[in-house]
Amino acid sequence: MNRTDVVVVGLGLVGLSLAAAVARAGYRVCGVETSPARRAEIERPGARAAGGEDLQPLLESGRLRVQGDGELPSAEVYCLSVPSPCREDGHIDTSWLCAAAVSVGRALRRGSLVLVHSTCPPGTIERQIVKVLSQHSQLVAGIDFHIAHAPDRIDPARQTPAEGVPRVVGGLTPTCTKAAMTFLRSVFGHVHPVDRIETAEFVKTFENTFRLVNIALAHELAEVCHKHDVDPAKVIEAAATKPYGFLPHNPGIGAGGACIPVVAAFFRATGTRRGFLPHIVDAALDVNDTVPGRLVESIREQLGALRLRPLPGSRVLAVGVTYKPDVNDIRNSCAVRVIDALVVAGADVAYYDPFVPELELRDGPALRSLPKPDAAGYDVVVLLTKHSSVNHSVLAEPGTAVLDCSTGTPIVIADGRL
């Protein structure tokens, strides 16, 4: 068996980006991925990491290899980068994280380092993951092996190489932090240590909650501005000229993905368990949750104002279904929630998205994307997520209304008149 320096468990967007960065730093990396389809996607010629880096040179050189289920190889460093989704009750689902910890625990040896990169509510790693690792390795965390948390930071739409993003890390003990720092600094340009694991968990929690609160505020700004016939985009653009004390956030169809709304829910649940309800965060989550429904009602009103066919029975083409532009991720996508609501309202909905060939609705049948953006035969086109690769101008068909809903408010691009 080839020598392995680092094992990365979980090769989603974050894990694959991490594995590629570590391999480029000169380590021999074994990436573990249970999905055969995902493994085939990674090993396909031309496959790239989230930062846009070509994987083929790493795979061909042996710096990076991929395996499925089975015994993990012995290694100096184990990185856990598996999903940690939010359940409907707002609590984390740790089943994948615990399963990964079991596998790592069985392979763990004295002196090894375990780095948890998965997003976790504060307290999760020490309460659960440390115990699982110790139980299955028969080793003592902080003495026989090192463990630390280095929460992921990745923006797949911007394709920033992982090495260029500063990392935060906190260990179970000062020695654990030092071991983690030594490894991470050999890969990443800037690493910022914090005093403990739970502090590092709070860092990621606060980063994403901060964004959700500000996005929710931008939505409320838009609602109030529209009551005054003021364009909220112009307000935000002008406010952004202030060189201090302001960070622009824009309204949209609602914050989605695996981080922003999920981690904000972790924040609320963490506070509630300790007897404190964070009211601002609770309100922000509520605002975000209501955006898709309010958008559908606005679409209904706009159709009436244009004297078009009412929503029930209308043929609607939704364009863009991912949670943000230029990614293929539909996790917690508010665009999908809008489509679900349109179907429930009685609309006959089809969609086009070059990143998502198939879409399974919660309250309707599975759909397949149109092969190209073609509005012929539809009563209305709703632009939800605007990918830069899509030419939206071709959707202007005589007799078809086009509503740009990407800012959270339907803007009439074409009124549907013949």
C-alpha positions in Angstrom: 0.0 0.0 0.0 1.2 3.5 -0.8 2.4 5.6 2.1 -0.3 8.0 3.3 0.4 11.2 5.2 -3.1 12.6 5.5 -6.6 11.1 5.3 -9.5 13.4 4.4 -12.8 11.8 5.2 -15.6 13.3 3.1 -14.9 14.7 -0.4 -17.8 17.1 -0.9 -17.0 20.7 -1.9 -15.1 21.4 1.3 -13.3 18.1 1.7 -12.2 17.9 -1.9 -10.8 21.4 -1.8 -9.0 20.6 1.4 -7.6 17.3 0.1 -6.3 19.1 -3.1 -4.7 21.9 -1.1 -2.9 19.4 1.2 -1.7 17.3 -1.8 -0.4 20.4 -3.5 1.6 21.2 -0.3 3.5 17.9 -0.9 1.6 15.4 1.3 0.4 12.1 0.1 -3.4 12.2 0.6 -6.1 9.6 0.7 -9.5 11.0 0.2 -12.4 8.9 1.5 -15.8 9.2 -0.2 -18.7 6.7 0.3 -20.6 7.8 -2.8 -19.6 5.9 -5.9 -21.0 8.6 -8.1 -19.0 11.3 -6.3 -15.8 9.2 -6.6 -16.4 8.8 -10.4 -17.0 12.5 -10.7 -13.7 13.3 -8.9 -11.6 10.9 -11.0 -13.2 12.0 -14.3 -10.7 13.8 -16.6 -11.1 17.6 -16.3 -12.5 17.4 -12.7 -11.7 20.4 -10.6 -11.7 21.4 -6.9 -14.0 24.2 -5.7 -11.2 26.8 -6.2 -11.0 25.8 -9.9 -7.8 23.8 -9.6 -7.3 20.8 -11.9 -7.3 17.5 -10.0 -5.7 15.4 -12.7 -2.0 16.2 -12.0 -2.6 15.3 -8.3 -4.3 12.0 -9.1 -1.8 11.0 -11.8 1.2 11.7 -9.5 -0.3 9.7 -6.7 -0.3 12.7 -4.4 -4.1 12.2 -4.2 -5.9 9.0 -4.3 -9.5 8.2 -3.6 -11.1 5.3 -1.9 -14.6 4.3 -0.8 -15.8 2.4 2.3 -13.4 0.2 4.1 -10.5 0.4 6.6 -8.7 3.7 6.7 -5.0 3.7 6.1 -2.6 4.6 8.9 -1.7 8.3 8.7 -0.2 11.2 10.7 -3.2 13.5 10.2 -6.9 12.7 9.8 -9.3 15.4 8.6 -13.1 15.1 9.1 -15.0 17.0 6.5 -18.4 15.3 6.3 -21.9 17.0 6.3 -23.4 18.2 9.6 -26.9 19.1 8.5 -29.6 20.8 10.7 -32.6 18.7 11.6 -36.1 20.2 11.5 -35.9 20.9 15.3 -32.9 23.1 14.8 -30.4 20.7 16.2 -27.4 19.2 14.4 -27.5 15.8 12.9 -24.2 14.3 14.0 -24.7 10.8 12.5 -22.2 11.3 9.6 -19.7 13.0 11.8 -19.9 10.3 14.5 -19.6 7.6 11.8 -16.5 9.3 10.4 -15.1 9.5 14.0 -15.6 5.7 14.4 -13.6 4.9 11.3 -10.9 7.3 12.3 -10.8 6.0 15.8 -10.2 2.5 14.6 -7.2 3.6 12.6 -5.8 6.2 15.0 -2.4 5.7 16.4 -0.4 7.5 19.1 0.8 10.9 18.1 -1.6 11.4 15.3 -3.6 14.6 14.7 -7.4 14.7 14.1 -8.7 17.9 12.6 -12.4 18.4 12.4 -13.3 20.7 9.6 -17.1 20.1 9.6 -19.3 22.9 10.8 -20.4 22.2 14.4 -22.5 24.0 17.0 -20.4 25.0 20.0 -19.6 22.1 22.3 -20.3 19.3 19.7 -16.7 18.2 19.3 -15.8 17.9 22.9 -19.1 16.4 24.0 -19.4 13.9 21.2 -16.5 13.5 18.7 -13.7 13.3 21.3 -15.7 10.5 23.2 -16.2 8.5 20.0 -12.6 8.8 19.0 -11.3 7.8 22.4 -13.8 4.9 22.7 -12.8 3.3 19.3 -9.0 4.0 19.6 -8.6 3.2 23.3 -6.4 6.4 23.4 -6.7 9.5 25.5 -7.4 12.7 23.6 -4.9 15.5 24.3 -2.4 13.0 25.6 -2.1 10.0 23.2 -3.4 11.9 20.2 -4.1 15.5 19.2 -7.5 16.9 18.2 -8.5 20.4 17.0 -11.2 22.2 15.1 -10.4 24.2 12.0 -13.8 25.3 10.6 -14.1 25.3 6.8 -14.1 28.5 4.9 -15.0 28.2 1.2 -16.9 30.2 -1.4 -17.3 27.9 -4.5 -18.8 30.7 -6.6 -15.6 32.8 -6.3 -13.3 29.9 -6.9 -10.7 31.1 -4.5 -7.9 28.5 -3.9 -8.2 27.1 -0.4 -4.6 28.1 0.4 -5.4 31.7 0.0 -8.2 31.8 2.7 -7.1 32.4 6.3 -7.9 29.6 8.7 -8.9 29.5 12.4 -7.9 26.6 14.7 -8.5 25.7 18.3 -7.3 22.6 20.0 -8.4 20.5 23.0 -5.1 21.5 24.7 -2.4 24.0 24.0 -0.3 21.1 22.7 -3.1 20.1 20.4 -3.4 23.6 19.0 0.4 23.7 18.4 0.3 20.4 16.5 -2.6 21.6 14.4 -0.9 25.0 13.7 2.2 23.2 12.5 0.3 21.2 10.0 -2.1 23.9 8.8 0.8 26.4 8.4 2.4 24.0 6.0 -0.6 24.2 3.7 -2.3 27.6 4.3 -0.9 31.1 4.0 -2.4 32.4 7.3 -3.6 30.5 10.4 -5.1 32.2 13.4 -5.0 30.2 16.7 -7.7 30.5 19.3 -7.7 29.3 22.9 -9.9 26.2 22.6 -12.1 24.0 20.4 -15.3 25.7 21.4 -14.0 29.1 20.5 -13.3 27.9 17.0 -16.8 26.4 16.8 -18.2 29.8 17.8 -16.2 31.6 15.1 -17.9 29.7 12.3 -21.2 30.0 14.0 -20.9 33.8 14.3 -19.5 34.4 10.8 -22.6 32.8 9.2 -25.1 34.2 11.6 -23.7 37.6 11.0 -24.4 37.2 7.3 -27.9 35.9 7.8 -28.9 38.8 10.1 -27.6 41.4 7.6 -29.3 39.7 4.7 -32.6 39.7 6.6 -32.1 43.4 7.4 -31.5 44.0 3.6 -34.8 42.2 2.9 -36.6 44.4 5.4 -35.0 47.5 3.9 -36.3 46.4 0.5 -39.8 46.0 1.9 -39.9 49.5 3.4 -38.2 51.1 0.4 -40.9 49.7 -1.9 -43.6 51.2 0.2 -41.9 54.6 -0.6 -41.3 53.8 -4.2 -37.5 53.9 -3.6 -35.1 51.5 -5.2 -33.3 49.6 -2.3 -30.4 48.7 -4.6 -29.6 52.4 -5.0 -29.8 52.9 -1.2 -27.3 50.0 -0.6 -25.0 51.1 -3.4 -24.8 54.7 -1.9 -24.4 53.4 1.7 -21.5 51.3 0.6 -19.5 54.4 -0.3 -19.0 54.9 3.4 -15.4 53.7 4.0 -16.0 52.5 7.6 -18.8 50.9 9.7 -20.8 49.5 6.8 -20.7 46.2 5.0 -23.2 45.9 2.1 -25.6 43.0 2.0 -28.3 42.6 -0.7 -31.8 41.1 -0.6 -32.5 38.1 -2.8 -34.8 35.1 -2.9 -33.6 34.0 0.6 -30.3 32.7 2.0 -29.8 29.0 1.4 -27.0 26.5 1.2 -25.5 24.3 3.9 -24.0 27.1 6.0 -25.8 30.4 6.4 -29.3 29.4 7.5 -28.2 26.1 9.0 -25.5 27.7 11.2 -27.7 30.5 12.3 -30.2 27.8 13.5 -27.3 26.2 15.4 -26.7 29.6 17.0 -30.3 29.9 18.1 -30.4 26.3 19.4 -27.2 26.8 21.3 -28.5 29.9 23.1 -31.9 28.4 23.8 -30.4 25.3 25.4 -28.6 27.6 27.8 -31.8 29.5 28.6 -31.3 32.5 26.3 -33.3 33.1 23.1 -31.2 35.3 20.8 -34.1 37.5 19.6 -32.3 39.2 16.6 -31.2 35.8 15.2 -34.6 34.3 15.8 -36.2 37.2 13.9 -33.6 37.0 11.1 -34.4 33.2 10.6 -38.1 34.0 10.5 -37.6 36.7 7.9 -35.5 34.4 5.8 -38.0 31.6 6.1 -40.9 33.8 4.9 -39.1 35.3 1.8 -40.0 32.5 -0.7 -43.7 32.6 0.3 -43.8 36.4 0.1 -42.2 36.3 -3.3 -44.8 33.9 -4.7 -47.5 36.3 -3.4 -45.7 39.2 -5.1 -45.6 37.1 -8.4 -49.4 36.5 -8.0 -50.0 40.3 -7.6 -47.7 41.2 -10.5 -49.6 38.8 -12.8 -52.8 40.5 -11.8 -51.4 44.0 -12.4 -50.2 42.9 -15.9 -53.7 41.4 -16.5 -52.2 38.0 -17.3 -53.6 34.6 -16.5 -53.9 34.0 -12.8 -51.3 31.8 -11.1 -53.5 28.7 -10.9 -53.3 27.1 -14.3 -50.5 29.4 -15.5 -47.5 27.8 -17.3 -44.5 29.0 -15.4 -40.8 28.6 -16.4 -38.5 29.0 -13.4 -34.9 29.9 -14.4 -32.1 29.0 -11.9 -32.8 26.7 -8.9 -29.5 26.6 -7.0 -29.2 28.4 -3.7 -26.8 30.9 -5.2 -25.4 31.7 -8.7 -22.8 29.6 -10.5 -22.8 26.6 -8.2 -24.6 23.2 -8.6 -25.8 23.1 -5.0 -29.6 23.1 -4.2 -29.3 22.4 -0.4 -31.8 24.6 1.4 -32.3 26.5 -1.9 -35.0 29.2 -1.6 -35.5 29.0 -5.4 -36.6 25.4 -4.9 -39.0 26.5 -2.2 -40.4 29.1 -4.5 -41.1 26.4 -7.2 -42.7 24.2 -4.5 -45.0 27.1 -3.5 -45.9 27.8 -7.2 -46.8 24.2 -7.7 -49.0 24.2 -4.5 -50.6 27.4 -5.8 -51.8 25.5 -8.9 -49.2 26.6 -11.5 -47.8 24.3 -14.1 -44.1 24.7 -13.5 -41.1 23.8 -15.6 -37.5 24.9 -15.0 -34.2 25.5 -16.6 -30.8 25.3 -14.8 -27.6 24.2 -16.6 -26.2 23.1 -13.2 -29.2 20.9 -12.1 -30.4 18.4 -14.6 -33.1 16.9 -12.3 -35.1 18.3 -9.4 -37.3 16.5 -7.0 -40.0 18.7 -5.5 -41.3 18.3 -2.0 -45.0 18.6 -3.0 -44.9 17.6 -6.6 -43.3 15.3 -9.2 -39.7 15.1 -10.1 -38.8 17.6 -12.9 -36.1 17.6 -15.6 -34.4 20.8 -16.7 -35.2 22.1 -20.2 -32.2 21.5 -22.4 -31.9 25.2 -23.1 -33.6 28.5 -22.0 -36.7 28.6 -24.1 -39.7 30.6 -23.0 -42.0 29.7 -26.0 -45.4 28.5 -24.8 -45.1 29.8 -21.2 -47.3 32.5 -19.7 -44.5 33.8 -17.4 -40.8 33.3 -16.8 -39.5 33.9 -13.3 -35.8 34.5 -12.9 -34.8 33.1 -9.5 -31.0 32.4 -9.5 -29.1 34.2 -12.2 -26.1 32.2 -13.4 -23.5 34.2 -15.2 -23.4 31.6 -18.0 -27.1 31.9 -18.9 -28.1 34.5 -21.5 -31.4 35.7 -20.0 -32.2 38.0 -22.9 -33.2 35.0 -25.1 -36.2 34.5 -22.8 -38.0 37.6 -24.1 -40.7 35.9 -26.2 -43.8 37.6 -27.5 -46.8 36.7 -25.3 -44.6 35.7 -22.3 -44.0 37.9 -19.3 -40.5 37.8 -17.7 -40.2 38.7 -14.0 -36.7 39.1 -12.5 -37.2 37.8 -8.9 -33.6 37.5 -8.1 -33.6 40.5 -5.7 -36.7 39.1 -3.8 -39.1 41.5 -5.6 -40.5 40.7 -9.0 -39.2 43.3 -11.6 -41.0 43.3 -14.9 -38.5 42.6 -17.7 -41.1 41.9 -20.3 -44.9 42.4 -19.8 -46.1 39.6 -22.0 -47.9 41.7 -24.5 -47.9 40.6 -28.1 
